Amino acid sequence: METQVSSSVLLVVDDDAIFLRLAAALLERAFPDHRVVTCAGGGALKLIEELSPRLVVTDLYMPDTDGLELVSKTRLLHPELPVVVMTAHGSEQAAVKALRTGAASYVPKQRLAEELVQTVRWVLSVRADRQRHEEAFDFLERIERKFVLPNRTELVAPVVTELQNDLRRLNVCPEEDLVRFGVAMTETLMNSMVHGNLGLPGKLVEEGQAKFRKLVEERMVSAPWSDRRVVLEMRADRREAICIVRDEGDGFIPDALPDPTDIEAMLRPHGRGLLLIRTFMDEVTYNAKGNEVTLIKRCGPGKPCAQ
């Protein structure tokens, strides 16, 4: 077992000395800019921690190491690390399970000489493409999004996650502010769907959550409420994100919104979302009808904005 650290390591794991030497020789010849490290089975996870390899090639059946467990733990602890499994004749089902568990690809041992290098080269190229893809976001200056959403509350979470990812790519605000941004946008979209498009005032919550949820479910599938849409637009650069959310409901009186610093308002069963929105966003404004809100999140304090 070799333990010298290298920034470009390919780790090969197999208890069979013949296949271990064969796989290592093939990779050393094909990838001279990488250091090939071999492991007879036990201690593979420790080597992964020590060496941070670019890729792992492992047998599935070894006395000291369960290859499938190695794939599973690697996927859990190092999700960015690709693993290629080597399969002997008769272990095809195990290979399928390994792929489902998280392996990037597989190579039959009887075709190791013909397919290992090609498979590893392909997997490494995919990983490099992903890294270049992430690096490309360093040059991203502006993102514009537009969603036209039906009144399906289960869509709110994935949409908000996409918006958070956009701001993360633009480095608009620190991670902790992204959480608060996500909370504010979730509350905004939920308010637009439930209170705006479905026309259910927040005060109905005081009559009980079960009754309120039943009304939501009924109106989600009944005209005219079910035909309404929520339009979400976001324009973001490295200084700020401007989100505009518009529903097709009757609107409300913006001046009647509670003061986010009012302790009594925070204890009410309704209105909590509006308090969070106004607290977590840097600027919140409504149109005269009250069915459109503009939310602005600016570059966070202590974090340099792009020039």
N, C-alpha and C positions, 0 to 999 in steps of 0.2 A: 504494500500500500504506500503510495507516495503522498506527501503532505505539503509540498512546496506551493506557496500561494502565487497565483497568476491572475491577471485581470482578464485573460481570454482562455478560460479552461473549458475543456470538454471532458466530462466525467463518464467513465465506462464502468458499469457494475455487473459482475458475473462471477459465479463461483467456479465455473468451468474454465480452467487455465488456458485451454486451447482457443476457445471462442473469445476469451478476454484478450489474449495476445493478438488474435486475428483482427478483432474490431479495433483495437488500439493502433495496430500497424496501418490498417486502411485509413483511419482518421488522421494519423500523423502524416501520411503521404499526401493526403488530399487537402489538409489544412495546416500547412507549415507555420502559419502565423498564430496558431493556437497551441496551447500546451495540453496534451492528452494525459489525464490522470486516471489510473486504474484502481479499482477496489474489488476485492474478492467477495463482497457481500456485506458483512457486518461493518457498521460504522459509516454507511453511505450518507445517512442524514447529517452526521457530524461533519463529514467532508463538505457537504453542500453548504453548511453554515460557515465553515472556515474558508472555502475557496470561492464561493459565489460564482459557480460555473455559468457559462452561457447556455449550456445544454447538457442533459443527462441521457445516456443510453443505458438501459438496464434490462437484464433478463427478468422473466416473471417468476420462475421457480428456482429458489435457492434455499439451502438448509438454514442459513443464518439470517436471511432477509426475505420477507415476503414482498416480491416485486410489485404486486398490486397495492399493498399497503404503502410502499415507498411512493408510488404514483399518487395515492390519495393524500398522504401527508405533505408531499411536495406541493401539490395543488393547493392545500390549505395554508401552508406556511409561506410558500413562494409562488403565488399564482402566476407571476410573470415568467417563471422558469419552465421552458418546454422539456418534456420527457418523451423519448422515443423508446418503445419496448421491443425487445427481441423475443420472438416466439418460436418454440420448438414444435415439431409436428405433433398434432393432437391437442395443442393449447389454443386453438383458434377462438374458442368461446371465452377463454380468459383474456385474450387480446381485445375482443369486443368489449368486455367488461372494463378493461383498462382504458379504452378509448372513451367509454361513457364516464369513467371516473375522472378523466382529465388528461390522459396521454395525448400528445400531439400527433403521433403517428406510430406505425409498427413496421418491423422488418422480419420476415421469416428467417430463421437461422440457416436454413438450407440454401437461402439466396443472399446471404450476408455480403459476400464479395461483390455481387452484382448490384445490390440495392441500398446498402447502408450509406455509402457516401452521397448518393443522389438524394436519399431521404433527408439526411442531416443537412445537406446544402439547402434543400427546399425549406425546411423548418427554420433554419437560421435566416434565410432571406425574408421569410414572413415576419420574423421577429424584428429584423432590421427595418423593414418597411414600416412596422408599427412605431418603432422608435423615431424614425424620420417623420412619420405622420405627427407624432406628439411634438417633435422639435419644430415642425412647421407652424405650430400655433404661436411660437415666439414672434412670428411676423404678422400675426393676425391683428388687424386694427379695428375692425367693426363687424358686428353681427346684427342681422335683422331677421326677426321671426314673425310669423303670423299664423295663428291657429283659429279655426272656426269650429267651436266645440258644441256637440249636443249636450243635453242636460244629463250627463252620465258622470256621477261623482267619482267613479273609479278611475277616470282618466286624469283627474287632477294631479295625483302624485307623480305619474310618469312625465307629464308635461312640465311640472315644476322642477323635476330632476334635470330635464333637458336645459331649462333656463339656468339652473345652478351650474351645470357643466359649461354653459356658454360663458358665464361670468368667471368661472375658474380658468378657462382658457385665456380670457382677456386680462386676468389678474386684477379685476376691478376692486375686490375687497378681500380681506383675510378670511380664512376658513370659518371662523366663528361667526362672522357677519353673513356668510353664505347660508348658515343655518337660519338665522333670523330673517334673511331675505326669503328663504323657502317657506317659513311659517307665514310671513305676511302675504306672499303670493297665493299660498294654499287657502288662507282665510278669504282673500279677495275673490278667488275663483268660486269657492263654495258659496259665498254671499251672492255672487252674480247668478249662479245657477238656482240656488234654493230660494233666496229672498227676492232676487230680481226676476228671473224667468218664470219660476214657479209661483211667484206672488205670495209667498208665505212670510208674514211678518215675524220678526224674532220674538215678539211677545207671546206667540203661540207656544213657545217652549215652556212657559210657565204652567201650561195645562198638562204637561207631562211629556217626556221624551218619546214614549211609545206611540202616543197619539200623533206627535209631530212627525215621527218617522213614517207612520202610515200615510199621512197626508202627502209627504214627499214622494213616496212610492206610487201613490195613486196619480199624482199630477205628472210624474215623469213619463207616464204612458197615456196621458189623456190630452186631447186638443182643448184649447189652443196652446197650453203650456209646453207640451212635448215638441211642438214645432219650432219653438224659440231656440236661438243659438247665443253662445257667448263668444265674442271676438276678442282675442288676445293678441296684441302687437307689442314687440319689444325691439327697441333700438339701443344697442350697447356699444360703447367704445371703451378705451382704457381709462376714461375719467368717470363715466357714469352709465347707469342703465335706466332707460325710460320705458316703463311698461304702461300700456293703455289697455284697460279691460272694459268692455262695453256689453251690456246685456240688452234684451228686447222687452224688458219689463216696464212697469209704469213709473219706476224711479221713486225717489224719496226726497225729503228736505235735508240737504247736507248740513244746514245750520243747526239741525236738531241732533247732530252727532254728539255723543258724550265726550267730555274732556278726559283725555287719557291719563291725566294726573289725579282724577277724582277717585278716591279710594272706594266710595260707595258704589260707583259705577262698575268697578272691578268685581264686586261681589254679586252683581245681578246675574241671573241665569242666561240673559241674552246681552248682546252688545260686546261680548268679550273679543270677538274677531276684529271689530272696528278699532278697539283699543290697541290690539296687537299691531294692526296695520299702521296706525298712526305713530306708534312707538318705535317700530322697527325700521320704518322707511324714513328717509331724510326729508321727503316732501310728498304730500298727498293732497290732491285737489280733485274736485268733482265738477261736472258740468251742471248747468242750471237745473236740468231735469233730475239729476241724481242717478242716472243709469250708466254713466261713464266715469271712470276714475283713472287719474294719471298718477302713477307712483314713481318716484325717483330714488335710486340708490346711488350714492356718490362714492368716490374713492375713499376708503376707510382711513381714519386717523392713524398717523404713524407709518403709513405705507406709501411709498413714493408713487405718484401717478406718472403715466407716460407723458413725455414732453411733446 
